[in-house]
Amino acid sequence: MDISVICVGIKHSGNLGAIARICDNYDVKNLILVSPECNVDEQAYERATHGRRFLDNIIIVSSILEVRKFVDYLIALSARKGGADSLSRYSNNIIEVSGNLANVSGSIGIVLGRENYGLSTSEVNECDILCHIPLPGDNPVLNISHAASLVLWELIRNKSIDEEVNHRIMTEKEHTALFKLLEQLLNYSWLPNQRHYGSIRSFQALLSRALVTQREANSIIGTFRSILKSFEEGVPDWKDEDDLAKES
């Protein structure tokens, strides 16, 4: 499993340097910045120590959607969470999620928000799953470098060493194809258009928690395509197909 750290709108170069150092500690693949509000300056390099190579090779993009070019599965990290009925900000325990990730391979991205207010709801929605770090104290907010270190440790601690049990996680290409088909199918449903978004979000949350593999994704895509074709062209007479099979 390749792991990247993604910082959205990071404001302080000292924090950036500390995160670069942590990336070196955990052998992270990429450090990616989304619309940063600080420069890679001398302070960043001073804090990075052995992680300077991550600052030298930093990737800068303008949106979380662009990050999808580098990762298959995005984990949004935030101390702000909604209740069980919140589709957008229902938060999962990172300990449980990291356990589920133990036997999958692919590229994972940890998405960290701004130091002052974290990730917006729209940014969370662009990720696959929202997670929080369970803390016993009254203050659930950590410095972003500390939060990154805890999550990386959880992911690595649970990583399976048995390569035979690893399953390749669904890629962004498969994710896009699957949900494009779902949107098309909803147009044939009795569900009003204004409720399509909620249905899609629920389905996304379900598949994200399930950590769908490539094989499973392709099976679902094939099923959706068959259902869509049935709506558009009608259902074939399978009885005739069975009779032909018997005759042959």
C-alpha positions in Angstrom: 0.0 0.0 0.0 1.4 3.4 -1.0 0.4 6.3 1.3 0.4 10.0 0.4 -0.2 12.9 2.7 -2.4 15.7 1.3 -2.6 19.1 3.0 -5.4 21.4 2.0 -4.8 25.2 2.4 -1.9 24.8 4.8 -1.0 28.1 6.3 2.2 27.8 8.3 5.5 26.7 6.8 6.7 25.4 10.2 3.8 22.9 10.1 4.7 22.0 6.5 8.2 21.2 7.5 7.1 19.1 10.4 4.8 17.1 8.1 7.7 16.6 5.7 9.7 15.1 8.5 6.9 12.8 9.4 6.6 11.7 5.8 10.2 10.6 6.0 9.6 8.7 9.2 6.9 6.7 7.7 8.3 6.3 4.2 5.3 8.2 2.6 5.2 8.2 -1.2 4.1 11.8 -1.9 3.5 15.0 0.0 0.8 16.9 -1.9 -0.5 20.4 -1.2 -3.9 21.7 -2.3 -3.9 25.5 -2.7 -1.3 26.1 0.0 -1.3 29.5 1.8 2.4 29.4 2.8 5.7 29.0 1.0 8.3 26.3 1.2 10.7 28.6 3.0 13.7 28.3 5.3 11.6 27.6 8.3 10.0 24.6 6.5 13.4 23.2 5.7 14.6 23.7 9.2 11.7 21.8 10.6 11.9 19.0 8.0 15.4 17.8 8.9 15.7 14.4 7.1 12.4 15.0 5.3 13.8 17.8 3.1 13.5 15.6 0.0 9.7 15.8 0.4 9.9 19.6 0.2 12.1 19.4 -2.8 9.6 17.1 -4.6 6.4 18.5 -3.3 3.3 18.2 -5.5 1.0 21.3 -5.7 -2.5 21.1 -7.1 -5.5 23.4 -7.0 -8.2 21.0 -5.9 -8.8 17.7 -4.2 -10.2 16.3 -7.4 -6.7 16.8 -9.0 -5.3 14.6 -6.2 -7.2 11.7 -7.7 -4.5 11.4 -10.3 -2.1 10.2 -7.6 -4.3 8.1 -5.2 -7.2 5.6 -5.4 -8.7 6.1 -1.9 -8.9 9.4 0.0 -9.3 9.5 3.8 -10.5 12.9 5.0 -9.4 13.6 8.6 -11.3 16.0 10.8 -12.2 16.5 14.4 -15.5 18.0 13.2 -18.2 15.4 12.7 -21.9 15.2 12.2 -24.4 12.8 13.8 -25.4 9.4 12.5 -28.0 11.0 10.2 -25.5 13.3 8.5 -24.6 12.0 5.0 -21.8 14.5 4.5 -20.1 14.5 7.9 -20.7 11.1 9.3 -17.3 10.2 10.8 -15.6 6.9 11.2 -13.1 5.8 13.8 -9.7 5.8 12.2 -8.8 2.7 14.2 -11.6 0.7 12.7 -10.9 2.0 9.2 -7.2 1.2 9.4 -8.1 -2.4 10.4 -10.2 -2.7 7.3 -7.4 -1.4 5.1 -4.9 -4.0 6.5 -5.5 -6.5 3.7 -5.8 -4.2 0.7 -3.2 -2.9 -1.7 -3.3 0.3 -3.7 -2.7 4.0 -3.1 -4.2 5.7 -0.1 -4.3 9.5 0.6 -4.7 11.1 4.1 -6.3 14.5 3.6 -5.6 17.1 6.3 -7.4 20.4 6.5 -6.3 23.9 7.4 -4.9 24.7 10.8 -7.7 27.1 11.8 -10.9 25.4 10.5 -10.0 22.1 8.8 -11.8 20.8 5.8 -15.1 22.2 4.4 -18.1 19.9 3.9 -17.6 20.1 0.1 -14.0 19.1 0.5 -15.0 16.2 2.7 -17.5 15.1 0.0 -14.7 14.9 -2.6 -13.0 12.2 -0.4 -14.1 8.6 0.0 -14.5 8.5 3.8 -14.4 10.9 6.7 -12.4 9.8 9.8 -11.6 11.1 13.3 -9.0 10.2 15.9 -10.7 9.1 19.1 -9.2 11.1 22.0 -10.2 10.9 25.7 -9.7 14.6 26.4 -12.2 17.4 26.1 -10.3 18.9 23.1 -10.5 16.7 20.0 -8.3 18.9 17.9 -4.7 18.1 17.2 -1.9 19.9 15.4 -2.0 18.7 11.8 1.5 17.1 12.0 0.5 15.2 15.2 -2.7 14.0 13.6 -0.8 12.9 10.5 1.7 10.9 12.6 -1.1 9.1 14.5 -3.0 8.1 11.4 0.2 7.0 9.6 1.1 4.8 12.6 -2.4 3.3 12.6 -2.2 2.4 8.9 1.2 0.9 9.1 0.6 -0.9 12.4 -2.3 -2.8 10.9 -0.7 -3.5 7.5 -0.7 -7.2 6.7 2.7 -8.8 5.9 1.0 -11.6 4.0 1.0 -10.5 0.4 -1.2 -13.3 -0.6 -4.2 -11.9 1.2 -3.9 -8.4 -0.3 -6.7 -7.3 -2.6 -6.3 -4.4 -5.0 -8.6 -1.5 -4.0 -11.0 0.0 -6.6 -9.2 2.6 -8.7 -10.4 6.1 -9.5 -11.3 5.1 -13.1 -13.6 2.3 -11.8 -15.0 4.6 -9.1 -15.9 7.2 -11.8 -17.5 4.6 -14.1 -19.5 3.0 -11.3 -21.1 6.3 -10.1 -21.7 7.6 -13.7 -23.8 4.4 -14.3 -25.6 4.9 -11.0 -26.5 8.5 -11.9 -27.9 7.2 -15.3 -29.9 4.5 -13.5 -31.4 7.0 -11.1 -32.9 8.8 -14.1 -35.1 5.7 -14.6 -36.2 5.5 -11.0 -39.3 6.9 -9.3 -37.0 8.9 -7.0 -37.4 12.7 -7.5 -34.3 14.5 -9.0 -33.7 16.4 -5.8 -33.2 13.1 -3.9 -30.6 11.7 -6.3 -27.7 13.4 -4.5 -28.6 11.8 -1.1 -28.9 8.4 -2.7 -25.5 8.8 -4.4 -23.9 10.0 -1.2 -25.4 7.0 0.8 -24.1 4.6 -1.9 -20.6 6.2 -1.8 -20.5 6.0 2.0 -21.5 2.3 1.9 -18.9 1.4 -0.8 -16.2 3.4 1.0 -16.6 1.6 4.3 -16.7 -1.7 2.4 -13.4 -0.9 0.6 -14.5 -2.3 -2.7 -11.8 -4.2 -4.6 -11.2 -4.0 -8.3 -12.9 -7.4 -8.9 -16.0 -6.4 -7.0 -16.1 -3.0 -8.7 -16.0 -4.5 -12.1 -18.8 -6.9 -11.1 -20.9 -4.0 -9.9 -20.2 -2.0 -13.0 -21.2 -5.0 -15.2 -24.4 -5.4 -13.3 -25.3 -1.7 -13.5 -24.6 -1.7 -17.3 -26.9 -4.7 -17.7 -29.7 -3.1 -15.8 -29.2 0.2 -17.7 -29.3 -1.7 -21.0 -32.5 -3.4 -19.9 -34.2 0.0 -19.3 -33.0 1.3 -22.7 -33.5 -1.8 -24.9 -35.8 -4.1 -22.9 -35.1 -7.4 -21.2 -34.1 -10.3 -23.6 -36.1 -13.5 -23.7 -33.8 -15.7 -21.6 -36.0 -18.7 -22.2 -35.1 -18.7 -25.9 -31.4 -18.4 -24.9 -31.7 -21.4 -22.6 -33.4 -23.5 -25.4 -30.6 -22.6 -27.8 -28.0 -23.6 -25.3 -29.7 -27.0 -24.7 -29.9 -27.6 -28.5 -26.2 -26.9 -28.9 
